[in-house]
Amino acid sequence: MIPSNDNEPVLINMTDTCAMTSMSRAMIDIYRKRGDFPIAVPLGEKRIAFLRSEVSEFIQSRIDARKAA
C-alpha cells in the first residue's frame, strides 16, 4: 500500500465532481466552457478528472459570493 500524503493532489472523476458540487455534468460543462470551473486534467482520449482541492475552492468561492451579496 502506498502511504498517503495530505499534500499530494487527489484527482476525482466527473461523477464525484457532480456529487461534490450538486451540479449535473451538463452544468459543469457550461461552467467549464465559460472558464468558471477548474480546468480538467486529461487522463486519456475520453477521460478527464479534476483536482479535488480546486473543486473544493470552487465550492468555497460560491459560498463566499453568497455572503458578499
Buried (B, 14 or more C-beta within 10 A) or exposed (E): EEEEEEEEEEBBEBEBBBEBBEBEEEEBEEBBEEEEBBEBBEEEEEEBBBBBEBBBEBBEEEEEEEEEE
